[in-house]
Amino acid sequence: MTEYLKPIPIPSPDSLPFWEAAREHNLCMQKCRKCHKYWFPPSTLCPQCGNKVYDWVNTSGIGSVHSFVIYHRLYHKGWTAEVPYVVALIELDEGPRLYANLVDIEPDEVRCDQKVKVYFDDVTEKCTIPKFRPLNASPD
Amino acid sequence: MSPKIEPSKSLRDRCAIVGAGTSQLGKVPGVSAQGLLEEAIGNALNDSGLTTKDIDGLLLRGPDEIYTFHQVMGERLGIDCTFSTTLTNGGASQVMGVALAVMAIEAGLATTVVVGYGRDNWSRVHANKENHMRASGRPQQMYGVEFGPEIGLFGAVAAHAFGAQRHMHEFGTTREQFGKIAISFRDHALRNPEAVMKKPLSIEDYFNGRMIVSPFGLFDCSLQTDAAGAVIVTSSERAKDLRQKPVLIKGFGMGNNLSGWHNNDNLTHTGAIEAGKLAYSMAGLGPTDVDFAQIYDCFTYMVLVQLEDYGFCKKGEGGPFVQSGALDLYGSLPTNTSGGQLSEAHVEGMLQIVEGVRQLQGNYSPNRQVKNAEIGLISGHGGNTVCESTLILGAN
């Protein structure tokens, strides 16, 4: 197996459940028991209502592109083979937004508001990174 | 945010900027950020006729890696102060520093305050290839070491480019319109002998610039320079006895969308909406009273969106507004009249305060002076793209 050259995320105590769920191929986020809203990035109380009681809940992994950028310049050698590559701000159908790579599409063809679906890239034995592809290009 | 916030009108015109100075701008090898700042503070003091012995307030934006930077600078300058701190609000720090100076003076905690900032970005980052890779490859600090580096999300260019992309999608804004902003500011830089950029910029040049993080190309991005700026704030009463014609501080405000750039409609609606409202209210003025603007231009798009948010045009109409030539020196709203951070030099907004002061002093040659410049609006923007401070200055 070729060496993985990209940075490996270092979870914080707050985000650890997110990364553990990703290894199980689930896109898991916190959901407030009081106002029932999801939120991301992880923290210890609900940013919408301040409630401290929440559950980690698997999301559908389906959402849309709120915005996106295309990296032409190389900022890190790990991406040498991939420039130009897309980083998108995905709005999940459940509400929260997260930044992720959007693949299986030509960068010039990406559009805001297009529907996308998560898949899980097991980049190393211990690390899985959620990525997205166009919904219509996703296998069932 | 509480809709009921109403700024105190009693601060209007109570304080003034009585001196402004800059360091050498551009590539200044062999001088530290602190050295550049000393040069700028010295020039600002000379401009005002004051000395370090008159200073009892020091408000600086620090290089983030230096602990209590104001103390380090105070030691170098030999200044003891009552009111002093280092601000860490990104590019919104400098304008906020002027606002804090007014509050401190009005509270009786200081009489004469230096606000300044210096950077050695060119020497530290770009003059040395090894430093360059280290600086540009650093993980985005927004979330520590996750939710960024592992997906190739690095740097300020991308962060702001997300906003530009969304604005283009919602309102039909084009790269040609972003280009016009860069061209207007380049024309201003050519009138400013201190400015780093010396060559005219055409729309063809703009489109020929290499793409960095789309939709931003090279000419959408501000400069990496060595430079510093400083201003001196004191009471309007005291200002009467000083060397320069005082430039009155008429109003200020802040807006911080701390819930995040990615949240709500923040990509296309910045903290300038709230900051501007408060500043206008304190000053008793509105956008139609403003004769010129110095808008924080880390990237072209940020100018366009702030112009909308300050009410110089309607939301979504920033593209046609800038394309009309409004920002040109002889346009309806001359903007970034020294060339801005896109074409003069980049000190996170500090030089734009200096330029606002000088335009209101009215001493420029006719090819650089805004005609009938009586009211200027200055913006500071930063802090992971959501922190905004606004300053309204007046000649009278």
Interface residues (C-beta under 8 A of the other chain):
Chain A: K6 P7 I8 P9 I10 P11 S12 S15 W19 P41 P47 H66 S67 F68 V69 I70 Y71 H72 R73 Y75 H76 G78 W79 E82 P84 Y85 V87 L89 R97 L98 Y99 A100 N101 P107 R111 C112 D113 I129 K131
Chain B: S136 G137 P139 Y143 G144 V145 E146 F147 G148 P149 E150 I151 G152 L153 F154 G155 V157 A158 A161 F162 G163 Q165 R166 H169 E170 R210 M211 I212 V213 S214 P215 S259 H262 N263 L267
